[in-house]
């Protein structure tokens, strides 16, 4: 078991789980934030949302 793959604190910016492609963080069931390191994937998501 590697503890390097566990989430870090939310105070750090960017991705919390190093090997993840996308992270969706929900807050109080009222909104969410999406984090992603892959610019092509971000564009795909944004294009889909704009439809």
GUMARZA-358490 format. One record per residue: residue number from 1; x, y, z of N, C-alpha, C in turn. Coordinates in pm, 1 decimal. Example, Ala and Ser with C-alpha at 12.3 -4.5 7.8 and 13.67 -1.06 7.14 Angstrom:
{1,{1319.0,-569.0,780.0},{1230.0,-450.0,780.0},{1320.0,-330.0,780.0}};
{2,{1285.0,-225.0,708.0},{1367.0,-106.0,714.0},{1290.0,3.0,787.0}};
//
This chain:
{1,{84.3,-117.7,0.0},{0.0,0.0,0.0},{89.2,124.5,0.0}};
{2,{57.7,217.9,-89.1},{134.8,340.5,-99.1},{50.6,458.7,-50.8}};
{3,{100.7,530.7,47.8},{28.0,646.5,97.5},{43.1,766.9,4.9}};
{4,{126.7,757.4,-98.1},{142.9,866.0,-193.5},{18.7,885.6,-279.3}};
{5,{-69.7,786.6,-283.6},{-187.7,795.0,-369.1},{-311.0,846.2,-295.7}};
{6,{-299.7,877.0,-167.1},{-412.7,928.0,-91.1},{-425.4,1078.4,-110.6}};
{7,{-547.1,1132.8,-98.0},{-565.7,1277.3,-115.3},{-484.7,1358.3,-15.2}};
{8,{-440.0,1473.6,-59.1},{-373.4,1568.0,29.2},{-478.8,1664.2,82.9}};
{9,{-438.4,1763.4,158.2},{-534.9,1858.1,212.5},{-588.9,1947.7,101.8}};
{10,{-705.2,2005.3,124.9},{-766.9,2091.3,24.4},{-698.2,2226.2,11.7}};
{11,{-610.9,2259.6,103.3},{-541.5,2387.0,94.7},{-446.5,2392.6,-25.0}};
{12,{-399.0,2276.9,-67.8},{-308.3,2275.2,-182.5},{-387.4,2296.2,-311.2}};
{13,{-330.2,2368.8,-402.6},{-395.6,2393.8,-530.7},{-377.0,2276.7,-625.7}};
{14,{-466.6,2264.1,-718.7},{-453.9,2161.6,-822.6},{-503.5,2025.7,-779.1}};
{15,{-451.8,1924.8,-845.0},{-497.0,1788.5,-824.2},{-454.1,1737.4,-686.9}};
{16,{-546.4,1667.1,-619.7},{-516.1,1611.8,-488.9},{-470.1,1466.5,-497.9}};
{17,{-513.1,1395.6,-600.1},{-474.1,1255.9,-617.1},{-384.0,1249.5,-740.6}};
{18,{-255.9,1230.4,-721.8},{-157.6,1244.2,-830.8},{-186.6,1163.1,-957.5}};
{19,{-239.3,1043.5,-945.5},{-259.1,959.8,-1063.9},{-395.7,979.9,-1129.7}};
{20,{-476.1,1070.3,-1077.2},{-609.7,1089.5,-1134.2},{-603.6,1171.2,-1262.7}};
{21,{-701.1,1149.2,-1348.8},{-713.7,1225.6,-1472.7},{-802.7,1346.2,-1448.3}};
{22,{-908.1,1325.2,-1371.9},{-1003.1,1432.3,-1341.8},{-1048.2,1417.4,-1197.3}};
{23,{-1071.3,1531.8,-1131.8},{-1124.5,1532.6,-996.5},{-1245.4,1624.6,-994.4}};
{24,{-1353.3,1577.7,-936.2},{-1473.8,1657.5,-919.1},{-1497.7,1668.8,-769.2}};
{25,{-1494.1,1790.4,-719.4},{-1509.9,1813.6,-575.9},{-1642.5,1883.9,-550.5}};
{26,{-1728.9,1819.0,-475.4},{-1858.8,1876.9,-439.7},{-1848.2,1950.8,-306.7}};
{27,{-1919.1,2062.5,-297.0},{-1920.1,2143.0,-176.2},{-2064.1,2169.4,-133.7}};
{28,{-2103.2,2118.5,-19.9},{-2235.3,2145.1,38.7},{-2350.9,2116.1,-56.5}};
{29,{-2333.2,2029.3,-149.6},{-2437.2,1992.9,-246.6},{-2486.5,2111.4,-329.7}};
{30,{-2418.9,2225.3,-321.6},{-2466.1,2342.7,-393.8},{-2383.5,2375.1,-517.8}};
{31,{-2258.1,2337.6,-519.3},{-2174.6,2357.8,-637.9},{-2059.0,2260.8,-634.3}};
{32,{-1985.9,2253.6,-743.8},{-1871.2,2164.6,-750.4},{-1760.2,2229.6,-830.5}};
{33,{-1639.8,2178.9,-812.6},{-1523.3,2223.8,-889.2},{-1467.0,2104.2,-962.4}};
{34,{-1419.2,2129.0,-1084.3},{-1359.6,2022.8,-1165.0},{-1213.3,2058.0,-1187.6}};
{35,{-1125.3,1962.7,-1159.2},{-982.2,1980.5,-1179.5},{-934.0,1875.2,-1278.1}};
{36,{-843.9,1915.0,-1367.3},{-790.6,1822.1,-1466.4},{-656.3,1875.0,-1515.9}};
{37,{-560.8,1786.3,-1535.6},{-428.8,1825.7,-1585.4},{-416.0,1812.3,-1736.4}};
{38,{-514.6,1752.7,-1801.8},{-508.7,1726.7,-1945.2},{-590.3,1832.2,-2020.2}};
{39,{-523.0,1922.4,-2090.5},{-591.0,2032.3,-2159.3},{-690.0,1983.7,-2264.5}};
{40,{-660.3,1874.3,-2333.0},{-752.9,1820.4,-2432.6},{-881.5,1772.2,-2366.0}};
{41,{-869.1,1710.5,-2250.0},{-985.4,1661.7,-2176.7},{-1069.1,1778.8,-2125.7}};
{42,{-1003.3,1883.9,-2079.9},{-1074.1,2004.3,-2034.8},{-1155.3,2062.8,-2148.9}};
{43,{-1094.6,2073.5,-2266.3},{-1165.0,2126.3,-2383.2},{-1285.4,2039.3,-2418.0}};
{44,{-1269.1,1908.2,-2413.1},{-1379.7,1816.5,-2440.8},{-1495.8,1840.5,-2344.3}};
{45,{-1466.1,1856.4,-2216.8},{-1569.8,1880.7,-2116.6},{-1638.4,2014.6,-2142.4}};
{46,{-1560.8,2119.1,-2165.1},{-1618.8,2250.9,-2188.4},{-1703.6,2253.7,-2314.9}};
{47,{-1659.5,2188.7,-2420.3},{-1737.7,2181.3,-2543.3},{-1871.1,2111.4,-2519.3}};
{48,{-1869.3,2005.8,-2437.8},{-1991.5,1932.2,-2406.2},{-2088.0,2017.7,-2325.0}};
{49,{-2035.3,2093.0,-2228.0},{-2119.1,2176.9,-2143.1},{-2184.4,2288.4,-2224.3}};
{50,{-2112.3,2341.4,-2322.1},{-2162.9,2453.6,-2402.6},{-2275.0,2412.1,-2497.0}};
{51,{-2294.8,2282.6,-2521.5},{-2400.3,2237.0,-2613.5},{-2537.7,2263.6,-2558.9}};
//
